């Protein structure tokens, strides 16, 4: 092998510094991508909760049209699936399936008369923290839930 062939073979490979530089660039790009996607799953859970609250709110409105009142807090959301004892005109079930838990695994909460809707009802999820009355609650009083 002559000198020019050795130089060609030496120039074909990557140096350790070049490989390290590529790894650093890939790490920076991965960090940027992860930051952009961070929080998207939580946003999806909130959107799902809002949609479910909207569906249940519609069922409660239909219950009110048929029965002439909203279910009491004691009757709760179960009255959408099974007729409460003293409700003439009940034409349910008002939902195709039993109300599932919210996206964080907690049951939806229902109050009539509502604290946020004093002439109607509050239906809400206690959100990611599972504690009622905190900032992360998602309910039918939020503008985004309507």
Residue pairs with C-beta under 8 A, 6 or more apart in sequence:
42 128
44 103
45 103
45 104
45 128
46 103
46 138
48 103
49 102
49 103
49 125
49 127
49 138
50 138
50 142
50 144
50 145
52 99
52 100
52 102
52 108
53 108
53 123
53 124
53 125
53 138
53 139
53 140
53 145
54 140
54 145
54 146
55 95
56 77
56 80
56 95
56 99
56 108
56 123
57 123
57 140
59 80
59 94
59 95
60 70
60 71
60 80
60 94
60 121
60 123
62 94
63 70
63 71
63 79
63 80
63 90
63 92
63 94
64 70
66 89
66 90
66 91
66 92
67 87
67 88
67 89
67 90
68 89
69 87
70 112
70 120
70 121
71 77
71 79
71 80
71 84
71 110
71 112
72 112
73 110
73 111
73 112
75 84
76 110
77 99
77 108
77 110
77 123
79 87
79 92
80 92
80 93
80 94
80 95
80 99
81 92
81 93
81 94
81 95
81 98
81 99
82 92
82 93
83 90
83 92
84 90
99 107
99 108
101 107
101 108
102 108
102 125
102 126
102 127
102 138
103 125
104 125
104 126
104 127
104 128
104 130
106 125
106 126
106 130
108 123
108 124
108 125
109 122
109 123
109 124
109 125
109 126
109 132
110 121
110 122
110 123
111 121
111 122
111 123
112 120
112 121
112 122
113 119
113 120
113 121
114 120
114 121
114 122
114 141
115 122
116 122
116 139
116 140
116 141
117 140
117 141
121 140
122 139
122 140
122 141
123 139
123 140
124 137
124 138
124 139
124 140
124 141
125 137
125 138
125 139
126 132
126 134
126 136
126 137
127 134
127 136
127 137
127 138
128 136
129 136
138 145
139 145
140 146
